[in-house]
Amino acid sequence: MSSLMVPAVSAKEKIVYHVPIEETVEKGLSAFLERALTTAEAANADLVVFEVNTPGGAVDAAGKIAKLVSDSPIKTVAYVNNRALSAGAYISLSADEIYMVPSATMGSAAVIDSSGNAAGKKAQSYWLAAMTTAAEQNGRDPIFAQAMADEDINLPEYGAETGKLLTFTAEQAKKAGYSEGTVSGIEELYSILGVEDADIRSIEESFPEKLARFLTNPIVIPILLTIAGIGIVIELFSPGFGIPGVIGISSLVLFFYGHLVAGITGYESLALFIIGIILVLVEFFVPGGIIGLLGFTSIVGSLFLASGDPVHMTISLLIAITVSILVFILLVKVFGKQMKFFRKMILTDATKTEQGYVSNPNRVDLLGVEGKALTDLRPSGTALINDERVDVVTEGSFVSKGSSIIIVKVEGSRVVVREIPESN
């Protein structure tokens, strides 16, 4: 009886983890896969099957994921169910074995920048070396991995003549030794691997991990920063604190939340951001400009620290700042908006004559009164008006001392006189 129970016990002891690698490869995905591998290692798993279906993604994220896969003490299998392109091909090559469904493709792994253009020679050289290493570490001919990333390699028999990147079909991958086999589905794969009776456990992304993947997507990051900038700009023109400000702050919160959950950054970037905001607010009440400059530097620095990708963050910030400036100009020039935020800190009252303010007494009581010039008026001088010495000015002509004058205009403290001709 004991001998009959041995195979059953042995089969039950086998633990297999099924982990999906789907959609775009970004830094949020690496956090999920790190959790999956840590869980598998803690459970003393015998095998981890990665079901790959991705068009590729960020090079730095792919590099981190590939290292996790290749460094894992557990046997890893890449099950290409549909496509493993670009970064997906690199991750698949890092696994111990590769299996593909009949309709699957793998390859086309040229590295491009955030604008969709071919990356610089330095980045291309790094990526080509990474693809070569991934192939060699599992005994695969590196020429095919190089052809996936370099269109100058000529492999016409695989449809990748000079000028085209190599993309394997399932049959081609098996022929070139890049695939251990072609399977109809996951059940056949388990059968070939001899784990059909094993304890198969699936690890799915949690909602926070899915949200983090979305928020750390290279396309979403500039959108978040742009929304934050627009919200803050509109809030400056709104009384009190309203919806635009809430939306702007929420966008920044989501930015940091996504990067924190994805494990891209720690709380130090969030702390630096909060310090920057405090310094900017202090600048409104303390003159000098240095505190505000330090605050602005802290805010920008926290964004770069959280991102971990200075080039992409620079582009994202330029997009956000440009759009925010355009919205600011639109609100001021087109809609005639005035900033409400600074009204409590800036004195806007003016002393206008229409409102009853005068800088000097207005001598309108002297209008039409006659007098004598006590001095020569050239054209200004002194006249005697109702036994009062008054500083006066003529309309431009010279008036000699002792001449009779009449006041013809009074503008505040300015009294204008005209000479009265002597009658014959």
C-alpha positions as CSV (number, residue, x, y, z in Angstrom):
1,M,0.0,0.0,0.0
2,S,2.8,2.4,0.8
3,S,4.5,1.8,-2.6
4,L,1.2,2.5,-4.4
5,M,0.8,5.9,-2.6
6,V,4.3,7.2,-3.6
7,P,3.4,8.5,-7.1
8,A,0.3,10.3,-5.8
9,V,2.2,12.0,-3.1
10,S,4.9,13.0,-5.5
11,A,2.4,14.4,-8.0
12,K,0.7,16.5,-5.3
13,E,4.0,17.9,-4.2
14,K,4.6,19.6,-7.5
15,I,3.5,23.2,-7.5
16,V,3.1,25.2,-10.7
17,Y,2.4,28.9,-10.9
18,H,0.7,30.4,-14.0
19,V,1.5,34.1,-14.4
20,P,0.1,36.3,-17.3
21,I,2.3,38.9,-19.1
22,E,-0.2,40.9,-21.0
23,E,-0.6,44.3,-22.7
24,T,2.2,46.9,-22.7
25,V,5.4,46.2,-20.8
26,E,6.0,49.0,-18.3
27,K,7.4,49.5,-14.8
28,G,4.1,48.6,-13.2
29,L,4.3,45.1,-14.7
30,S,7.7,44.5,-13.2
31,A,6.3,45.1,-9.7
32,F,3.5,42.5,-10.3
33,L,6.0,39.9,-11.7
34,E,8.3,40.4,-8.8
35,R,5.5,39.7,-6.4
36,A,4.5,36.6,-8.4
37,L,8.1,35.2,-8.4
38,T,8.5,36.0,-4.7
39,T,5.2,34.1,-4.0
40,A,6.3,31.1,-6.1
41,E,9.7,31.0,-4.3
42,A,8.1,31.2,-0.9
43,A,5.8,28.2,-1.8
44,N,8.8,26.2,-3.1
45,A,7.2,26.0,-6.5
46,D,8.6,23.6,-9.1
47,L,7.7,25.6,-12.2
48,V,6.5,29.1,-13.2
49,V,4.7,29.4,-16.6
50,F,4.5,32.9,-18.0
51,E,1.7,33.3,-20.5
52,V,3.1,36.0,-22.8
53,N,0.9,38.2,-25.0
54,T,2.4,41.6,-25.4
55,P,3.3,44.1,-28.2
56,G,6.3,45.2,-26.2
57,G,7.0,48.4,-24.2
58,A,9.7,50.2,-22.2
59,V,13.2,48.9,-22.4
60,D,14.1,49.7,-18.8
61,A,11.1,47.8,-17.6
62,A,11.8,44.9,-19.9
63,G,15.4,44.8,-18.5
64,K,14.2,44.6,-14.9
65,I,11.7,41.9,-15.7
66,A,14.2,39.8,-17.7
67,K,16.6,39.9,-14.8
68,L,13.9,38.7,-12.4
69,V,13.1,35.8,-14.7
70,S,16.6,34.8,-15.5
71,D,17.7,35.1,-11.8
72,S,14.8,33.0,-10.5
73,P,15.9,29.7,-8.9
74,I,12.6,28.2,-10.2
75,K,12.4,26.7,-13.7
76,T,10.6,29.2,-15.9
77,V,8.7,28.7,-19.2
78,A,7.5,31.3,-21.6
79,Y,4.2,30.3,-23.1
80,V,3.7,32.6,-26.1
81,N,0.0,32.8,-26.6
82,N,-0.4,35.1,-29.6
83,R,2.6,37.5,-29.6
84,A,5.8,38.3,-27.9
85,L,7.1,41.3,-29.7
86,S,9.9,43.7,-28.9
87,A,10.3,43.8,-25.0
88,G,8.0,40.7,-24.9
89,A,10.6,38.7,-27.1
90,Y,13.4,39.8,-24.7
91,I,11.5,38.6,-21.7
92,S,10.6,35.3,-23.4
93,L,14.3,34.7,-24.3
94,S,15.2,35.1,-20.6
95,A,13.0,32.1,-19.7
96,D,14.5,28.6,-19.5
97,E,12.1,27.2,-22.2
98,I,9.8,28.7,-24.8
99,Y,6.6,27.2,-26.2
100,M,4.3,28.8,-28.7
101,V,0.8,28.3,-30.0
102,P,0.6,27.7,-33.8
103,S,-0.5,31.3,-34.6
104,A,2.0,32.9,-32.3
105,T,4.8,35.3,-33.3
106,M,8.0,36.4,-31.6
107,G,10.6,39.1,-32.5
108,S,10.6,42.5,-34.0
109,A,12.6,43.9,-31.1
110,A,14.0,47.2,-32.4
111,V,14.4,49.8,-29.7
112,I,12.7,53.1,-30.3
113,D,12.5,56.4,-28.4
114,S,9.4,58.0,-26.9
115,S,8.7,59.8,-30.3
116,G,8.5,56.5,-32.2
117,N,11.9,57.0,-33.9
118,A,14.9,54.7,-33.9
119,A,16.9,55.2,-30.7
120,G,20.4,56.5,-30.6
121,K,23.4,54.3,-31.3
122,K,24.2,53.9,-27.6
123,A,20.7,52.6,-26.7
124,Q,20.7,50.3,-29.8
125,S,24.1,48.9,-28.9
126,Y,22.9,48.2,-25.3
127,W,19.7,46.5,-26.5
128,L,21.5,44.4,-29.1
129,A,23.9,43.2,-26.4
130,A,21.0,42.4,-24.1
131,M,19.2,40.4,-26.7
132,T,22.4,38.5,-27.5
133,T,23.0,37.7,-23.8
134,A,19.4,36.5,-23.3
135,A,19.7,34.1,-26.2
136,E,23.2,32.8,-25.2
137,Q,22.3,32.1,-21.5
138,N,19.8,29.5,-22.6
139,G,21.9,27.9,-25.4
140,R,20.2,29.6,-28.3
141,D,22.0,30.9,-31.4
142,P,22.4,34.6,-30.8
143,I,22.3,35.5,-34.5
144,F,18.5,35.2,-34.5
145,A,18.2,37.4,-31.4
146,Q,20.4,40.0,-33.1
147,A,18.3,39.8,-36.2
148,M,15.2,40.6,-34.1
149,A,16.9,43.9,-33.1
150,D,19.1,44.8,-36.0
151,E,17.7,45.1,-39.5
152,D,21.2,45.0,-41.1
153,I,21.5,41.2,-40.4
154,N,20.5,39.2,-43.5
155,L,18.3,36.1,-42.9
156,P,16.3,35.7,-46.1
157,E,15.3,32.1,-45.3
158,Y,13.4,33.4,-42.3
159,G,11.8,36.4,-44.2
160,A,14.2,38.8,-42.6
161,E,16.5,40.0,-45.4
162,T,18.5,43.2,-45.0
163,G,16.3,46.1,-44.0
164,K,13.7,43.9,-42.1
165,L,13.6,42.8,-38.5
166,L,13.2,39.1,-37.8
167,T,9.8,38.0,-36.5
168,F,9.5,34.2,-35.9
169,T,6.4,32.2,-36.5
170,A,5.9,29.2,-34.3
171,E,7.3,26.9,-36.9
172,Q,10.3,29.1,-37.6
173,A,11.1,29.5,-33.9
174,K,11.1,25.7,-33.5
175,K,13.3,25.2,-36.5
176,A,15.8,27.8,-35.2
177,G,15.9,26.2,-31.7
178,Y,14.2,29.2,-30.1
179,S,11.1,27.2,-29.2
180,E,11.0,23.9,-27.5
181,G,7.7,23.1,-29.1
182,T,4.4,24.2,-30.5
183,V,1.3,23.4,-28.4
184,S,-2.4,23.8,-29.1
185,G,-3.1,25.3,-25.6
186,I,-2.1,25.5,-22.0
187,E,-3.4,21.9,-21.3
188,E,-1.1,20.4,-23.8
189,L,1.7,22.5,-22.5
190,Y,1.2,21.1,-19.0
191,S,1.0,17.6,-20.4
192,I,4.4,18.0,-22.2
193,L,5.9,19.4,-19.1
194,G,4.6,16.6,-17.0
195,V,2.7,18.8,-14.6
196,E,-0.9,18.1,-15.7
197,D,-1.6,16.6,-12.2
198,A,0.3,19.2,-10.3
199,D,-1.1,21.9,-8.0
200,I,-1.5,24.7,-10.5
201,R,-2.0,28.1,-9.0
202,S,-2.8,31.3,-11.0
203,I,-1.6,34.7,-9.9
204,E,-3.6,37.6,-11.2
205,E,-2.9,41.3,-10.9
206,S,-4.7,43.0,-8.1
207,F,-6.7,46.1,-8.7
208,P,-3.9,48.4,-7.2
209,E,-1.4,46.7,-9.5
210,K,-3.6,47.1,-12.6
211,L,-4.1,50.8,-11.7
212,A,-0.4,51.2,-11.1
213,R,0.4,49.7,-14.5
214,F,-2.1,52.1,-16.1
215,L,-0.8,55.2,-14.2
216,T,2.9,54.4,-15.1
217,N,2.2,53.9,-18.8
218,P,4.5,56.2,-20.7
219,I,1.4,57.7,-22.5
220,V,-0.6,58.3,-19.4
221,I,2.2,60.1,-17.4
222,P,2.2,63.3,-19.6
223,I,-1.6,63.3,-19.6
224,L,-1.7,63.2,-15.8
225,L,0.9,66.0,-15.5
226,T,-1.0,68.1,-18.1
227,I,-4.3,67.7,-16.3
228,A,-2.6,68.7,-13.1
229,G,-1.2,71.8,-14.7
230,I,-4.5,72.8,-16.3
231,G,-6.4,72.3,-13.1
232,I,-4.0,74.5,-11.1
233,V,-4.0,77.2,-13.8
234,I,-7.8,77.3,-13.8
235,E,-7.9,77.3,-10.0
236,L,-5.9,80.5,-10.0
237,F,-8.7,82.2,-11.8
238,S,-11.5,80.8,-9.6
239,P,-12.7,82.2,-6.3
240,G,-11.9,80.0,-3.3
241,F,-10.8,76.4,-3.9
242,G,-13.0,74.4,-6.3
243,I,-13.2,71.5,-8.7
244,P,-10.3,72.5,-11.0
245,G,-7.9,72.5,-8.0
246,V,-9.2,69.2,-6.8
247,I,-8.7,67.6,-10.2
248,G,-5.2,69.0,-10.5
249,I,-4.1,67.8,-7.1
250,S,-5.8,64.4,-7.7
251,S,-3.8,64.0,-10.9
252,L,-0.6,64.5,-9.0
253,V,-1.7,62.1,-6.2
254,L,-2.4,59.5,-8.9
255,F,1.0,60.0,-10.4
256,F,2.8,59.4,-7.1
257,Y,0.4,56.6,-6.1
258,G,1.1,54.7,-9.4
259,H,4.8,54.9,-9.0
260,L,4.7,54.0,-5.3
261,V,2.6,50.9,-5.9
262,A,4.7,49.9,-8.9
263,G,7.8,50.0,-6.7
264,I,9.5,52.6,-9.0
265,T,10.0,55.1,-6.2
266,G,9.8,55.4,-2.5
267,Y,8.1,57.8,-0.1
268,E,11.2,60.1,-0.4
269,S,9.9,61.5,-3.7
270,L,6.5,62.2,-2.2
271,A,8.1,63.9,0.8
272,L,10.2,66.1,-1.5
273,F,7.1,67.1,-3.4
274,I,5.3,68.1,-0.2
275,I,8.3,70.1,0.9
276,G,8.3,71.9,-2.4
277,I,4.6,72.8,-2.2
278,I,5.1,74.2,1.3
279,L,8.1,76.3,0.2
280,V,6.1,77.7,-2.7
281,L,3.2,78.7,-0.4
282,V,5.7,80.3,2.0
283,E,7.1,82.4,-0.9
284,F,3.7,84.2,-1.2
285,F,4.2,85.7,2.3
286,V,8.0,86.0,2.5
287,P,9.6,88.3,-0.2
288,G,12.9,87.4,-1.8
289,G,12.2,84.7,-4.4
290,I,14.8,82.2,-3.1
291,I,12.3,80.2,-1.1
292,G,10.0,80.0,-4.1
293,L,12.9,78.9,-6.4
294,L,13.8,76.1,-3.9
295,G,10.2,75.0,-3.7
296,F,9.9,74.9,-7.5
297,T,13.2,72.9,-7.8
298,S,12.0,70.5,-5.1
299,I,8.7,69.9,-7.0
300,V,10.4,69.2,-10.3
301,G,13.1,67.1,-8.6
302,S,10.4,65.0,-6.9
303,L,8.8,64.2,-10.3
304,F,12.2,63.1,-11.8
305,L,12.9,61.1,-8.7
306,A,9.6,59.3,-8.9
307,S,9.8,58.6,-12.6
308,G,13.3,57.2,-12.8
309,D,13.4,58.0,-16.5
310,P,14.8,61.6,-16.9
311,V,14.3,61.7,-20.7
312,H,10.6,60.7,-20.6
313,M,9.9,62.9,-17.6
314,T,11.5,65.9,-19.4
315,I,9.3,65.4,-22.4
316,S,6.2,64.9,-20.2
317,L,6.9,68.1,-18.2
318,L,7.5,70.1,-21.4
319,I,4.2,68.9,-22.7
320,A,2.4,69.8,-19.5
321,I,4.0,73.2,-19.1
322,T,3.4,74.2,-22.7
323,V,-0.3,73.2,-22.6
324,S,-0.7,75.0,-19.2
325,I,0.8,78.2,-20.6
326,L,-1.5,78.1,-23.6
327,V,-4.5,77.7,-21.3
328,F,-3.3,80.6,-19.1
329,I,-3.0,82.8,-22.2
330,L,-6.4,81.7,-23.5
331,L,-8.1,82.6,-20.1
332,V,-6.4,86.0,-20.0
333,K,-6.5,87.2,-23.6
334,V,-9.7,85.5,-24.9
335,F,-11.9,85.2,-21.9
336,G,-10.6,88.2,-20.0
337,K,-10.2,86.3,-16.8
338,Q,-8.5,87.9,-13.8
339,M,-6.6,85.9,-11.2
340,K,-8.6,85.6,-8.0
341,F,-6.0,83.7,-6.0
342,F,-3.8,86.7,-5.3
343,R,-6.6,89.2,-4.5
344,K,-6.2,88.7,-0.7
345,M,-2.5,89.2,-0.9
346,I,-2.2,92.1,-3.4
347,L,-3.6,95.6,-2.8
348,T,-5.8,96.5,-5.8
349,D,-7.5,99.7,-4.5
350,A,-6.6,103.0,-6.3
351,T,-7.2,106.6,-5.1
352,K,-9.1,108.1,-8.0
353,T,-10.6,111.6,-8.3
354,E,-13.9,110.1,-9.4
355,Q,-14.2,108.4,-6.0
356,G,-13.5,111.6,-4.1
357,Y,-9.7,111.3,-3.6
358,V,-7.6,114.4,-4.0
359,S,-3.8,114.8,-3.5
360,N,-4.2,118.6,-2.7
361,P,-7.0,120.9,-1.8
362,N,-9.1,121.9,-4.9
363,R,-9.4,125.7,-5.1
364,V,-12.5,125.8,-7.2
365,D,-13.8,128.7,-5.0
366,L,-11.3,131.0,-6.7
367,L,-12.7,130.4,-10.2
368,G,-13.6,133.8,-11.8
369,V,-12.1,135.9,-9.0
370,E,-9.9,138.9,-9.9
371,G,-6.6,139.9,-8.3
372,K,-3.2,141.4,-8.9
373,A,0.2,139.9,-9.8
374,L,2.6,140.3,-6.9
375,T,5.5,139.1,-9.1
376,D,6.2,138.8,-12.7
377,L,4.4,135.7,-14.1
378,R,6.9,133.9,-16.4
379,P,4.4,132.1,-16.7
380,S,4.3,131.1,-13.0
381,G,4.5,133.4,-10.0
382,T,2.5,134.7,-7.1
383,A,-0.7,136.7,-7.2
384,L,-2.9,138.4,-4.5
385,I,-6.4,137.0,-4.5
386,N,-8.9,138.2,-1.9
387,D,-6.0,139.3,0.3
388,E,-4.4,135.8,0.0
389,R,-1.1,135.0,-1.7
390,V,-1.7,132.3,-4.2
391,D,0.8,130.5,-6.5
392,V,-0.6,130.9,-10.1
393,V,0.4,130.2,-13.7
394,T,-0.6,132.0,-16.8
395,E,-1.9,130.4,-20.0
396,G,1.5,130.8,-21.4
397,S,2.0,134.5,-21.8
398,F,4.1,136.9,-19.8
399,V,2.3,139.0,-17.2
400,S,4.2,141.9,-15.5
401,K,4.1,142.6,-11.8
402,G,1.1,144.7,-10.7
403,S,-1.1,143.7,-13.6
404,S,-4.7,142.9,-13.0
405,I,-5.6,139.2,-13.5
406,I,-8.6,136.9,-13.4
407,I,-8.6,133.2,-12.6
408,V,-9.9,131.2,-15.6
409,K,-9.2,127.6,-14.6
410,V,-8.6,125.5,-11.5
411,E,-7.2,122.0,-11.6
412,G,-6.6,120.8,-8.1
413,S,-3.8,123.0,-6.7
414,R,-3.1,124.4,-10.2
415,V,-4.6,127.9,-10.6
416,V,-4.5,129.3,-14.1
417,V,-4.9,133.1,-14.6
418,R,-5.3,135.5,-17.5
419,E,-4.3,139.2,-17.7
420,I,-7.1,141.8,-17.7
421,P,-6.5,144.4,-20.4
422,E,-6.4,148.0,-19.1
423,S,-9.3,150.1,-20.4
424,N,-8.3,153.4,-22.2
